[in-house]
Amino acid sequence: MFGGICFFVHGNIACGILKQEMIVRLSDEEYTKALKRKGVRNFEIGGRQSNKGWVLVSAEGYKSDKALASWMEKGLEFARSLPKK
């Protein structure tokens, strides 16, 4: 879909990798918090901004195992909250 690898839960994207960045889908509340963190930006592809809730996390933002696990869990939590496709 984005030219990267994505992981799905019941047909909904939870997280993935695009080049060197991690894609994470978040709730509105988590999205707002995430954008304040270093190494996190709104997901854009081809110059277009995505819908609210999608972020890109630079390698700096997920370099530790703890940070990577945290981002993955946030994406999984949100994907689990969505209706199955």
VEXMAR-407120 format. One record per residue: x, y, z of N, C-alpha, C, O in turn; residue in three letters. Coordinates in steps of 0.1 Angstrom, whole numbers, plus 5000, padded with zeros to 4 digits. Example, Ala and Ser with C-alpha at 12.3 -4.5 7.8 and 13.67 -1.06 7.14 Angstrom:
<pts>
513249435078512349555078513249675078514249675085ALA;512849785071513749895071512950005079513450115080SER;
</pts>
This chain:
<pts>
500849885000500050005000500950135000500650224992MET;501950135008502750255009504150225004505050315004PHE;504350104999505750064994506650025005507850015004GLY;506049985016506749935028506149805033505349745026GLY;506449765045505949645051505049695062505349775070ILE;503749635062502849675073502349545080502349435074CYS;501949565092501449455100499949485104499649595108PHE;499149395101497649415103497149335115497649225118PHE;496049385120495249315130493849315125493249425124VAL;493249205122491849195117491649285105490549345104HIS;492649295096492449375084492849525086492749605076GLY;493249565098493549705100495049725103495649645110ASN;495749825097497149845099497449885113496749975118ILE;498349825119498849865133500149945132500250045138ALA;501049885125502349955123503149895111502649795105CYS;504249955108504949905096506249975095506650065103GLY;506949945084508250015081508250065067507749995058ILE;508650195065508750255052510150315052510450415058LEU;510950255043512450295043513050275057513050165062LYS;513450385063514050375076513150425087513650435099GLN;511950445084511050505094509950395097509550315089GLU;509350415109508350325114506950395112506850515116MET;506050335106504650385105503850335117503850215119ILE;503150425123502350375135500950445134500850565131VAL;499950365135498550425135498150435150498150335157ARG;497650555153497350585167495950645169495350695160LEU;495450635181494250705185494450855184495650895184SER;493350935183493551075183494351135195495251215193ASP;494151075206494851125218496351085217497151175220GLU;496650965214498050925213498750995201499951025202GLU;498051025190498551095179499051235184500151275180TYR;498251305191498551435196499851435205500751515203THR;499851335213501051325222502251285214503351335217LYS;502151195205503251145197503951255189505151265188ALA;503151345183503751455175504651545183505451625178LEU;504551545197505351625205506751565208507651625214LYS;506851435205508051355208509151375197508851395185ARG;510351375201511451385192511551275182511351155186LYS;511751305169511851195159510451155153510451055146GLY;509351215157508051175152507451295144507551415147VAL;506851255133506251355124504951295118504751165118ARG;504151375113502951335106503351255094504251285087ASN;502551145091502851065079502451135067501251175065PHE;503351145057503151205044503651115034504751045036GLU;502951105023503451025012503151094999502051134996ILE;504151114991504051184978503551334980502851384972GLY;504051394991503651534994502251555000501851665002GLY;501551445002500251445007500251405022500851305025ARG;499551485030499451445044498351345046497351345040GLN;498651245055497651145057496651195067496651305072SER;495651115069494651145079495251155093496351095095ASN;494651225102495051235115495151085121494351005119LYS;496251065129496350935135497550855130497850745136GLY;498150895119499250815113500550895115500551015112TRP;501550835120502850905123503950825117503850705115VAL;505050895114506350825110507250855122507350965127LEU;507950745126508850755137510250735131510450625125VAL;511150825133512550805127513250695135512850655146SER;514350645129515050535136515550575150515650495159ALA;515750705152516150755165515050735175515350705187GLU;513850735171512650725180512350585184511550565193GLY;512950485177512650345180513950265181513850135180TYR;515050325184516350255184516450155196517250055194LYS;515850185207515950085218514849985217513750015211SER;515049865222514049755222512749805229511649775225ASP;512949885240511849935248511050025240509750025240LYS;511750115233510950215224510250155213509150185210ALA;510850055206510249985195509049905200507949915194LEU;509149835211508049765217506849855221505749825219ALA;507249975226506150075230505350125217504150125218SER;506050155207505450195194504550085189503450115185TRP;505049965189504349855183503049835192501949805186MET;503149835205501949815213500949925211499749895211GLU;501350055209500450155207499650135194498450155193LYS;500350095183499750065171498849945172497649945166GLY;499249835179498449715180497149755189496049705185LEU;497349825199496149865207495149935199493949905200GLU;495550035191494550105183493950015172492750015170PHE;494749935165494149845155493149745161492149715155ALA;493449695173492449605180491149675183490149605184ARG;491149805185489949875188489049905176487849945178SER;489549875164488749905152487949785148488249675152LEU;486849805141486049695136486849605127487749655120PRO;486549475127487249385118486849415104485649455101LYS;487749395095487449415080487249285074486949275062LYS;
</pts>
